[in-house]
Amino acid sequence: MKYDIVIVGGGPAGLMAAKTAAEDGLKVILVERKKNITEINRACLSVFYIHKVTATPESEEGRAHGDGYIDPVSVELLPDRCRFHFPVPGFSLDYEGSYLPYYDWVDMSPSGYIIHRHKPNDKIWAIYYEKHVILEGLLSSARKAGVEVLPETMGMAAENTAGGVKVRVRGKSGEQTLEARAAIAADGISSAIVDSLGLNKERKVMTPPIKILDYELEGVEMNLPPFTLPWISIPSLNPYGNFGMGLRAGGNISFFAMATGDLSASDALDNFMKYPTFAPWFRNARIVRKTAASADPGLRTPIAKPVAGNVVIVGDAGAPVETWIQGAVACGYQAVKAIEKELNGKKGYPGYISWWQKAFAFNDPHYWKMAGIFPLNYICTDEEVDYLYSLFQGRIGNYMGLIAKNLDLIKKQRPELHKKLIKTMPQ
């Protein structure tokens, strides 16, 4: 075999895998469809969360580590860099770009009623980071360790063989087949490698196709405490999802929405900026960049066992939703360590599968049962959302838990709304 590992995809998972494998002495080739591998040309919130609280009807406080990558992580702030620590896989990752802290995450109603998921101005629950800087660092380390990199090259399909794997790729000079002892599929949510192996046949499509649009804005004047992530529900503008506003370097703001069906994400964002409650935020704002992302045919159930023969699936390629930066780099590292065991005649893949199933919230069936409870945008009017949030104005908690604990009050004051809410709860 010419290579030990072929890696398809140059995002965080693929680059972390390439760096790890090459530094461990393996011969590695990485293919990536983009010309500039580290360029970020899709919508991405770029959040490294430390203590993310997820809305749940089970408690008023919500559930920490209940979404995405749920193994513990920490951030060490050094004079010249950050260091991200991953104690379960057992590695750390240096980051030398700029960062901003998130102190609060607020759920907001159309009229501006607020529920705090965290105690305001207390502890950092996440940081904004520059994703391209992480990719540049990983790519530099991978090349320094000897990884062969093929940009502008698409991974088309993988085929297991008796002694390894063949990966068909297409670049500017045409198609070629790369042979290796193992392969890693790190080519994202619409992975051609995963599809070629037939793994999508077992996955259930959970949602219609999803479109995400992000405006990077300068000059936004939010009347919220600094370093806050607002999550805003306005059913009349978007019945399928909330509006979000995240941090960007240089004081800019990421303003994004998710849409499906015939709804235009750009119309939803433009109409939000004119909505009476929030229009003052944008009176001096200017769009400096637009990016988008999509999930087509929609969000699918996760791959239960992300190993097919000699191919290991990592990151978003095997996930229904984003694995985030934490999950992506952890996958890349863990996949390489599993492959190394297999190449040395030991069992590595069962351990990787077990870790995958425990490290991500979306592999818990309970996660999907909770996803459809109290979908306020879908079942409520703007006025009804205002009413619900007004009950808990200024509280520290999450709207799902607060509603669940106060259903009797809602039934007494708004019986018709109570009926709508109850219908969404598991029977």
Protein Blocks (a to p, Z undefined) as FASTA:
>chain_A
ZZfbdcedjbfklmmmmmmmmmnopacddddfbfblmlccbdcehiacfbdcdddfkbmn
bpehighjfbdcdddddfkbccdddfknopacddfbdcdddfbdcdddfkopacdfbdeh
ibccbdcddfklmmmmmmmmmmmnopacdehiacfbdcddfklccdddddfkoccddddf
bdcdfebjklfklmmnopmmmpccfbdcddddddddehiacfbdehiacddddfklomkb
ccdddddehhiacdddddehjbcfklmmmmmmmgmklmmmmmmgccfbdcdddddebjcd
ddfblcehjaccehjllpcbdebjmlmmmmmmmmmmmmmmmmnopafklmmmmmmmmmpm
klpmklmmmmmgoilklmmcfklmmmmmmmmgoiacdfklmmmmmmmmmmmmmmmlmmmm
mmmpcZZ
